[in-house]
Amino acid sequence: MGEVHGSDAVTPGGPSQETRSDTVGVGPWQGAWPTGDRYDPDLLAHGDSRNVVDRYRYWTREAIVADLDAFRHPFGVAIENFAHDMNIGSVVRTANAFGADEVHIVGRRRWNRRGAMVTDRYQHIRYHPDAGALRAWTDERGVPLVGVDNLPGSVPLETYDLPRRCILLFGQEGPGLSETARDACSAVLSISQFGSTRSMNAGAAAAVAMHAWVRRHVFEQAPRPDGAGPDLRPRR
């Protein structure tokens, strides 16, 4: 089964507007320090160069995670990891940007965190040994597992009505979804493409699919029914 690891506004004029030449962010807090457990004394004293939005400047990691937990969206993303796929970090970073509930890593526990840009510190990560274990986890909670891969018989993402509660499952770069993963999904969706390449980068595909969920359930942009979309055949 899976194993989880994870996890007001700054007063205007308080942060120093000067930053060190080799960093980004804000400098030490100027004037009387703000009070409250959310603030990190070390950051207030030395500045905050982390990759966080202004709202979270000088906050502790724990305070940021707790605040994000109150607003996370009810969808998760999962990605297979059998070859130390460097796209996983990008998927984690995008999941954080779109407010995904959790990231599920299927297969190897070790993964390349460089592309995450430290966002994994604020994101809940859950591990599953294989796609079967992930499917068992989703079945226990009644959460649909939706695969994303350009496979024969897949349904266009652009016409599919994504469930509000779901987990979007992606394969690793190159082979895509494993056969076990495909069998575990209630549906497999494809992203419409119009160029010469057979597929797009796994991290890019994950971003497209997550944004489709945001458009559907945050902006209430329902897709057209199957068959009512545009003619996707290439034109000269």
Sequence and secondary structure as in RCSB ss.txt:
>XXXX:A:sequence
MGEVHGSDAVTPGGPSQETRSDTVGVGPWQGAWPTGDRYDPDLLAHGDSRNVVDRYRYWTREAIVADLDAFRHPF
GVAIENFAHDMNIGSVVRTANAFGADEVHIVGRRRWNRRGAMVTDRYQHIRYHPDAGALRAWTDERGVPLVGVDN
LPGSVPLETYDLPRRCILLFGQEGPGLSETARDACSAVLSISQFGSTRSMNAGAAAAVAMHAWVRRHVFEQAPRP
DGAGPDLRPRR
>XXXX:A:secstr
  EEE      TT B S   TT  SB SB SS   STTB HHHHHH B SS  GGGTTB HHHHHHHHHTT  SE
EEEEEESS  THHHHHHHHHHHTT S EEEEE S    GGGTTGGGGS EEEESSHHHHHHHHHHHT  EEEE  
 TT EEGGG    SSEEEEE BTTTBS HHHHHH SEEEE    SS S   HHHHHHHHHHHHHHHHTS      
TT S   S   
